[in-house]
Amino acid sequence: MGFCDDSFLLSTDVAADLFHRVAARRPIIDYHCHLSPQDIAADRRFENLHAAWLEGDHYKWRAMRADGVHEDRITGAASPREKFQAWAETVPHTLRNPLFHWTHLELRRHFGIEDLLEGTSAEKIWTEANRQLATGPLTARGILDAMRVELVGTTDDPADSLDAHHQIARSGLKVRVVPTFRPDAAGKVRQPDRLQAWAKRLSTAAGIAADTHAGLLAALAKRHDDFATAGCRATDHGLESLAAADCTDTEAAAIWRRAMGGTPATADEADRFATSIVLHVARLNHQKGWVTQLHLGPFRDPNPLLAKQLGADAGCDTIGDARQGPGLVRFLGALAADNSLGRTILYNINPADNALFAALPGSFQDGIVPGKIQWGSGWWFMDQERGMRDQINMLSDLGLLSRFVGMVTDSRSFLSYPRHEYFRRILCDLVGTDVATGRLPDRRDWLDSLVAGVCDGNARSMFRAAAPARNGAPA
């Protein structure tokens, strides 16, 4: 067995058969990512390998800092070639980190390059990849097509323009590209300056003044409708944790009024206010049949020096240890109590919460929609081999793996799609090993159905339910 060969991560004959015959042939439903809809609309041709691969990739930036690379060669003023060289020199030091696997899978799958990336091979790889990027099919749309991506769910602020999404819809692109409504900015009541600027943008986008709490909710509802016309089928919410206490409408209105006047909310007020926004949006989602996604747990920007220097999403965030159970139970219970709990996917960033997130959905299933409440795939610090195996095993123990909606890239890079292959190989290896050890029967019809469902079938069912017709055709 050689590095990254056809048997990569597949330890049994059954695993290899399931992967090559079933999983490898399935399309990709990438229902949560951070790809740029503007790049897809313009069918961006990437200027060089740095632009396609390192630009905005905080996973690589974080590893480079840990390897002693100066910030100038990561996000600073160094040239794209110099930054790529710094990454190439870092790669041999990522042995046993998922970046080592992802790096070489991406070079192989997109460019056919099987050389190991290191300082001495950087020039050869840079030249060949740039040659293909300059004239070949590896544009933004070309990559999606080559990777057999069926659906892309981008991540969009309610104040963002949807022009790029409308342009994509009119273009006849075979890949379905839809926005995802992410109203996190509405909860930043501890940062009045930032909140006021965002509220002005939201007001302009919605055509409704958001300077009052009632205006905010009306503007969010208007943009929720606007997103629906663009094909949206999900919202996404990122919080350290959900509040375990209520925020009444009167309290929320006062918190918003003070923040808009320049007075920051307390930590407790901010937590309760942000949760009230998520509850409000979740009820809107239920009315439209959308999916609510909750990404819970990270400590954001813990290093004040780097945060001031680089801003958000620069590879400085980390795993948080907030208590998740009380807020989650209260949130799901409040929606269930008034029959407004819709399709929901829960993601945790701390592996200590795995059992909670695996078991809790079972308390809120409705016996009508299969897999209505889901524990999502290993996310961020857990989307590596151990994290994926642990997530699949815990879900199998406490839920139904066969109803799992599977992997997402959660990435800003178009070259990240081999992460789906990585996940599928791990899934098939786990199932194949169970057959080889007598834990599962060798019923290929059952096994094929499980693998196909987790690869794409279950996600297609969950997100198709919310999809409006386009161009007169059924969704």
C-alpha positions in Angstrom: 0.0 0.0 0.0 1.6 3.3 -1.1 0.9 6.8 0.0 -2.3 8.3 -1.4 -2.8 5.3 -3.8 -6.1 3.7 -4.7 -6.1 1.9 -1.3 -5.6 5.0 0.7 -7.4 4.7 4.1 -9.1 1.5 2.9 -8.0 -1.5 5.0 -10.2 -4.3 3.7 -11.5 -5.6 0.4 -15.1 -4.7 1.3 -14.1 -1.1 2.1 -12.3 -0.8 -1.2 -15.3 -2.2 -3.1 -17.8 0.1 -1.3 -15.6 3.1 -2.0 -14.7 2.5 -5.7 -18.0 1.0 -6.7 -20.4 3.3 -4.7 -18.9 6.2 -2.9 -16.5 7.5 -5.5 -19.2 7.7 -8.1 -21.6 9.7 -6.0 -22.0 13.5 -6.7 -21.3 16.1 -4.0 -23.9 18.0 -2.1 -21.8 20.8 -0.5 -24.6 22.3 1.5 -22.3 24.4 3.7 -19.2 26.2 2.5 -17.7 29.7 2.3 -17.0 29.9 -1.5 -17.5 33.2 -3.1 -20.7 33.5 -5.2 -19.0 36.4 -7.0 -16.2 34.0 -8.1 -18.7 31.5 -9.4 -20.8 34.2 -11.2 -17.7 35.5 -12.9 -16.3 32.0 -13.5 -13.0 33.3 -12.0 -9.8 32.1 -13.5 -7.3 32.1 -10.7 -4.2 34.2 -11.2 -1.9 31.5 -9.7 -1.8 28.6 -7.3 -1.6 30.9 -4.3 -4.9 32.6 -5.3 -6.6 29.2 -5.8 -5.1 27.5 -2.8 -3.7 29.7 0.0 -5.7 32.9 -0.3 -8.1 32.9 2.6 -7.1 29.4 3.9 -6.7 29.9 7.6 -6.0 26.2 8.2 -2.7 26.6 6.2 -2.0 30.0 7.8 -2.3 28.5 11.3 0.1 25.7 10.5 2.6 28.1 9.0 2.6 30.2 12.1 3.1 27.1 14.2 6.1 26.3 12.0 7.7 29.7 12.6 6.8 31.4 9.3 6.7 35.2 9.6 3.3 36.8 9.0 4.7 38.7 6.1 5.0 35.4 4.2 1.5 34.2 5.3 -0.9 37.2 5.0 1.5 40.1 4.6 3.4 41.9 1.8 5.4 38.9 0.4 4.7 37.9 -3.2 2.3 35.1 -4.0 5.3 33.0 -5.1 7.1 33.7 -1.8 4.0 32.7 0.2 3.7 29.5 -1.7 7.3 28.7 -1.1 6.7 29.2 2.7 3.8 26.8 2.5 5.8 24.2 0.5 8.6 24.4 3.2 6.0 23.9 5.9 4.3 20.8 4.3 7.0 18.3 5.4 6.4 19.5 9.0 2.7 18.7 8.8 3.2 14.9 8.8 0.2 13.3 10.6 -1.8 16.5 10.4 -4.8 16.4 8.0 -3.2 19.2 5.9 -0.6 16.7 4.8 -3.2 14.4 3.3 -5.4 17.2 2.0 -2.5 18.9 0.3 -1.4 15.9 -1.7 -5.0 14.7 -2.5 -5.7 18.2 -3.9 -2.5 18.3 -6.0 -3.3 14.8 -7.4 -7.1 15.3 -8.0 -7.0 18.7 -9.5 -3.6 18.9 -11.3 -2.5 15.2 -11.6 0.7 16.1 -9.7 2.0 13.2 -7.6 5.2 14.8 -6.4 5.5 15.4 -2.7 5.3 19.1 -1.9 8.4 20.5 -0.2 10.8 23.4 -0.6 12.8 21.8 -3.4 9.7 20.7 -5.4 7.9 24.0 -5.0 9.1 25.6 -8.3 8.2 22.6 -10.4 4.7 22.3 -8.8 4.1 26.1 -8.9 5.0 26.2 -12.6 2.8 23.2 -13.6 -0.2 24.2 -11.6 0.0 27.7 -12.9 0.2 26.4 -16.4 -3.0 24.5 -15.9 -4.8 27.3 -14.1 -3.9 29.8 -16.9 -5.4 28.0 -19.9 -7.1 24.8 -18.7 -10.6 24.0 -17.4 -9.7 24.8 -13.7 -11.8 27.9 -13.4 -14.3 28.3 -10.5 -17.0 26.7 -12.4 -14.7 24.2 -14.1 -13.6 22.9 -10.7 -17.1 22.4 -9.5 -18.0 20.5 -12.7 -14.9 18.3 -12.6 -15.6 17.4 -8.9 -19.2 16.5 -9.8 -20.6 19.0 -7.4 -24.4 19.0 -7.6 -25.2 21.8 -5.1 -23.2 24.5 -3.4 -24.6 26.4 -0.4 -22.6 29.6 0.1 -22.7 31.6 3.3 -24.3 35.0 3.0 -25.1 37.9 5.4 -28.6 39.3 5.2 -27.1 42.6 4.3 -25.2 41.1 1.3 -26.3 41.7 -2.3 -27.8 38.6 -4.0 -26.9 39.9 -7.5 -24.2 37.2 -7.9 -26.7 34.4 -7.1 -29.3 35.8 -9.5 -26.6 36.0 -12.2 -25.6 32.4 -11.6 -29.3 31.3 -11.8 -29.7 33.1 -15.1 -26.5 31.6 -16.5 -27.8 28.0 -16.8 -25.0 26.6 -14.8 -25.6 22.9 -14.2 -24.4 23.2 -10.6 -27.1 24.6 -8.3 -25.6 27.5 -6.2 -27.8 28.8 -3.5 -27.3 31.4 -0.7 -27.4 30.5 3.0 -28.8 33.1 5.4 -26.4 33.9 8.2 -27.5 36.7 10.5 -24.7 36.5 13.1 -24.0 40.2 12.7 -27.4 41.0 14.3 -26.1 39.6 17.6 -23.0 41.9 17.9 -24.6 44.1 20.5 -21.4 44.3 22.4 -19.8 46.1 19.5 -22.0 49.2 18.8 -19.8 50.8 16.1 -19.7 47.5 14.1 -23.4 46.9 14.7 -24.5 50.4 13.6 -22.6 50.1 10.3 -24.1 46.7 9.6 -27.7 47.9 10.5 -27.3 50.6 7.9 -26.3 48.1 5.3 -29.2 45.8 6.2 -31.6 48.8 6.1 -30.5 49.6 2.6 -30.7 46.0 1.4 -34.2 45.4 2.9 -35.6 48.9 2.2 -36.7 48.9 5.9 -35.1 50.9 8.6 -33.4 48.6 11.2 -32.7 51.2 13.8 -35.3 49.8 16.2 -35.8 46.2 17.3 -39.1 45.9 15.4 -37.4 47.4 12.3 -34.6 44.8 12.7 -37.0 41.9 12.8 -38.9 43.3 9.8 -35.8 43.8 7.8 -34.5 40.3 8.6 -37.9 38.9 7.5 -37.8 40.9 4.3 -34.3 39.6 3.5 -35.4 36.1 4.5 -38.0 36.4 1.7 -35.5 37.8 -0.7 -33.1 34.9 0.0 -36.0 32.5 -0.8 -36.4 34.0 -4.2 -32.7 33.2 -4.8 -33.2 29.6 -3.9 -32.0 29.7 -0.3 -33.0 26.6 1.7 -31.0 27.0 5.0 -29.8 29.4 7.6 -26.5 29.2 9.5 -25.7 30.5 13.0 -22.3 30.6 14.7 -22.3 31.1 18.5 -20.1 30.2 21.4 -23.3 28.7 23.0 -27.0 29.3 23.1 -28.3 31.1 26.2 -30.1 29.1 28.8 -32.4 32.0 29.7 -35.1 33.9 27.9 -34.8 37.4 26.4 -38.2 39.0 26.3 -39.3 41.2 23.4 -39.1 44.2 25.8 -35.6 43.3 26.9 -34.5 42.7 23.3 -35.8 46.1 22.2 -34.0 47.8 25.0 -30.7 46.0 24.3 -30.9 46.9 20.6 -31.8 50.5 21.4 -28.9 51.0 23.7 -26.5 49.3 21.3 -27.7 51.5 18.4 -27.1 54.5 20.7 -23.5 53.4 21.3 -23.9 51.6 24.7 -22.5 48.0 24.5 -24.6 45.2 26.0 -23.3 43.1 28.8 -22.1 39.5 28.1 -25.3 38.0 29.5 -27.5 40.4 27.5 -25.5 39.7 24.3 -25.9 35.9 24.7 -29.6 36.2 25.4 -30.2 38.7 22.5 -28.2 36.6 20.0 -30.2 33.5 21.0 -33.5 35.4 20.6 -32.5 36.3 17.0 -31.7 32.6 16.2 -35.1 31.6 17.7 -36.9 34.2 15.6 -35.1 33.1 12.4 -35.7 29.4 13.2 -39.4 30.0 13.3 -39.2 31.8 9.9 -37.3 28.7 8.6 -40.0 26.4 9.8 -42.6 28.3 7.8 -40.6 27.9 4.7 -39.3 24.4 5.3 -35.7 25.5 5.5 -32.9 23.9 7.5 -31.5 25.6 10.6 -27.7 25.0 11.1 -26.1 25.7 14.4 -22.3 25.9 14.6 -21.5 26.1 18.3 -18.5 26.3 20.5 -15.5 28.3 19.2 -13.5 30.9 21.1 -13.3 33.7 18.6 -10.2 35.9 18.4 -8.6 35.0 21.7 -5.3 36.6 20.8 -5.9 40.4 20.9 -2.6 41.2 19.1 -3.4 39.0 16.1 -7.0 40.0 16.1 -6.1 43.7 15.9 -3.5 43.0 13.2 -5.4 40.5 11.0 -9.1 40.8 11.9 -11.5 37.8 11.9 -11.2 34.5 10.2 -7.4 34.5 10.1 -6.7 31.2 11.8 -6.6 32.6 15.4 -9.9 31.0 16.7 -9.8 27.9 18.8 -11.9 25.2 20.5 -14.1 26.6 23.3 -15.3 24.9 26.4 -18.7 26.6 27.0 -21.4 24.3 28.4 -23.7 23.5 25.5 -26.5 21.3 26.9 -28.8 23.8 28.8 -29.0 26.3 26.0 -29.5 23.6 23.3 -32.3 21.8 25.3 -34.0 25.2 25.9 -33.7 26.2 22.3 -35.0 23.0 20.8 -37.7 22.7 23.5 -39.0 26.2 22.9 -39.4 25.5 19.2 -41.0 22.0 19.8 -43.4 23.5 22.3 -45.1 25.8 19.7 -44.7 23.2 16.9 -42.1 25.3 15.0 -39.1 23.0 15.2 -38.0 22.4 11.6 -35.1 20.5 10.1 -32.0 21.2 12.1 -28.3 20.3 12.0 -26.1 20.7 15.1 -22.4 21.1 14.9 -20.0 21.0 17.8 -16.4 22.1 17.8 -15.3 20.5 21.1 -15.0 16.7 21.0 -16.0 16.6 24.7 -19.6 17.4 23.5 -19.8 14.5 21.0 -22.2 12.3 23.1 -24.5 15.2 23.8 -24.8 16.3 20.2 -25.2 12.7 19.1 -27.9 11.8 21.6 -29.9 15.0 21.8 -31.5 14.9 18.3 -33.2 11.6 19.3 -35.3 13.5 21.9 -36.7 15.8 19.2 -37.4 13.6 16.2 -41.0 13.8 15.0 -41.5 10.3 13.6 -42.4 11.8 10.2 -39.3 13.2 8.6 -36.3 10.8 8.7 -33.3 12.4 10.2 -35.1 15.7 10.8 -32.8 16.7 13.6 -29.1 15.9 12.8 -25.7 15.9 14.4 -23.5 17.4 11.7 -20.2 16.2 10.3 -16.9 16.7 12.2 -16.4 20.5 12.0 -13.3 22.7 11.8 -10.9 21.2 14.4 -12.6 17.8 14.0 -12.7 17.4 10.2 -9.7 15.2 10.3 -9.4 11.4 10.3 -9.7 10.8 14.0 -12.5 13.4 14.3 -14.5 11.9 11.4 -14.1 8.4 12.8 -15.1 9.4 16.3 -18.2 11.3 14.9 -19.3 8.4 12.8 -18.8 5.9 15.6 -20.7 8.0 18.2 -23.5 8.7 15.8 -23.8 5.0 15.0 -23.9 4.2 18.7 -26.5 6.8 19.6 -28.4 7.6 16.4 -28.9 6.3 12.9 -25.8 6.6 10.7 -28.0 5.5 7.7 -29.9 8.9 8.0 -26.8 11.1 8.3 -26.5 14.0 5.9 -22.7 13.6 5.5 -19.8 15.8 4.8 -19.4 19.5 3.9 -16.2 21.3 2.9 -16.8 24.4 5.1 -14.1 25.9 3.0 -13.2 29.1 1.2 -11.1 27.3 -1.4 -12.5 25.7 -4.6 -9.7 23.2 -4.4 -11.0 21.7 -1.1 -13.4 19.2 -2.7 -11.1 16.1 -2.2 -12.2 16.5 1.5 -15.4 14.7 0.4 -13.3 11.8 -0.9 -11.3 11.8 2.3 -14.5 11.5 4.3 -16.0 8.8 2.0 -12.8 6.7 2.3 -13.0 6.8 6.1 -16.8 6.0 6.0 -16.2 3.0 3.7 -13.2 1.8 5.8 -15.3 1.8 9.0 -18.2 -0.1 7.4 -15.9 -2.5 5.6 -13.9 -3.3 8.8 -17.2 -4.1 10.5 -18.0 -6.6 7.8 -14.5 -8.1 8.0 -14.8 -8.5 11.7 -18.3 -10.0 11.7 -20.0 -6.9 13.2 -22.1 -6.4 10.1 -23.4 -8.9 7.5 -22.1 -8.7 4.0 -25.4 -7.5 2.6 -24.2 -5.3 -0.3 -27.7 -4.0 -0.9 -27.9 -2.7 2.7 -24.3 -1.4 2.7 -24.6 0.2 -0.7 -27.7 2.0 0.5 -26.1 3.3 3.7 -23.0 4.6 1.8 -25.0 6.2 -1.0 -27.3 7.9 1.5 -24.5 9.3 3.6 -22.5 10.5 0.6 -25.3 12.5 -1.0 -28.8 11.0 -0.9 -29.7 12.1 2.6 -28.5 15.6 2.1 -30.3 15.9 -1.2 -33.5 14.8 0.5 -33.1 17.2 3.5 -32.3 20.3 1.4 -34.5 19.5 -1.6 -37.5 19.8 0.7 -36.9 23.5 0.9 -36.0 24.2 -2.7 -38.3 26.3 -4.7 -38.8 25.6 -8.4 -36.5 27.4 -10.8 -37.3 28.3 -14.4 -40.6 26.5 -14.1 -39.0 23.1 -13.2 -39.6 21.2 -10.0 -36.7 21.6 -7.5 
